[in-house]
Amino acid sequence: KQEVTQIPAALSVPEGENLVLNCSFTDSAIYNLQWFRQDPGKGLTSLLLIQSSQREQTSGRLNASLDKSSGRSTLYIAASQPGDSATYLCAVRDAGGTSYGKLTFGQGTILTVHP
Amino acid sequence: EPEVTQTPSHQVTQMGQEVILRCVPISNHLYFYWYRQILGQKVEFLVSFYNNEISEKSEIFDDQFSVERPDGSNFTLKIRSTKLEDSAMYFCASSDGGRRTNEQFFGPGTRLTVL
């Protein structure tokens, strides 16, 4: 059974810092990995999707990397801003014939960027 | 930009009552999902739906739950007899089903409160 863990559980940084969020998963047989952002009481916004064959994916100030064999992904946020404050979720889609895109989520990292 | 919509945003019901949560997936998507998030816990997969039938369901998705695509646009989750522990945020998601990407897009959620 796939388990996804995110470290740290919470992170507080001053504006302008570069930061790294970590995600690990127990079963390396995945199709892809998605990073989401969740604002309090809101839905999930997809930030980046990395295919299992890719090593990294970039969108603006965000860069996500994937090391499938070791079961790890990182989300790098450059030059953080107060508007980046949110919970960041990592989710994996398992490979395998019985999976139709079910995502398994980590518990999230709560990020606070203070001015 | 196309988005997944959900109604209502908040539903309050009495224990034992039936509720129907509604979702309108992105129009050209083929795969549909329901997830839930109990306050303070991980986002959990409930069910996936493709070609008018359930393709996968979790152990949470017991006989009290059902899903339906009653027309070409709506996708519903019905809970027949709600329990206190069904109180959660319920998210609908959709994807285009492409096995290379299958990026899932989430709606804003319905907060279900069972009293």
Chai-1 contact restraints between the chains, C-beta under 6 A:
chainA,res_idxA,chainB,res_idxB,connection_type,confidence,min_distance_angstrom,max_distance_angstrom,comment,restraint_id
A,G43,B,F106,contact,1.0,0.0,6.0,A-B,restraint_1
A,G43,B,G107,contact,1.0,0.0,6.0,A-B,restraint_2
A,G43,B,P108,contact,1.0,0.0,6.0,A-B,restraint_3
A,G43,B,G109,contact,1.0,0.0,6.0,A-B,restraint_4
A,L44,B,F106,contact,1.0,0.0,6.0,A-B,restraint_5
A,L49,B,E103,contact,1.0,0.0,6.0,A-B,restraint_6
A,Y100,B,S48,contact,1.0,0.0,6.0,A-B,restraint_7
A,Y100,B,S55,contact,1.0,0.0,6.0,A-B,restraint_8
A,Y100,B,E56,contact,1.0,0.0,6.0,A-B,restraint_9
A,G101,B,Y31,contact,1.0,0.0,6.0,A-B,restraint_10
A,G101,B,S95,contact,1.0,0.0,6.0,A-B,restraint_11
A,G101,B,N102,contact,1.0,0.0,6.0,A-B,restraint_12
A,K102,B,F45,contact,1.0,0.0,6.0,A-B,restraint_13
A,K102,B,E56,contact,1.0,0.0,6.0,A-B,restraint_14
A,F105,B,K42,contact,1.0,0.0,6.0,A-B,restraint_15
A,F105,B,V43,contact,1.0,0.0,6.0,A-B,restraint_16
A,Q107,B,K42,contact,1.0,0.0,6.0,A-B,restraint_17
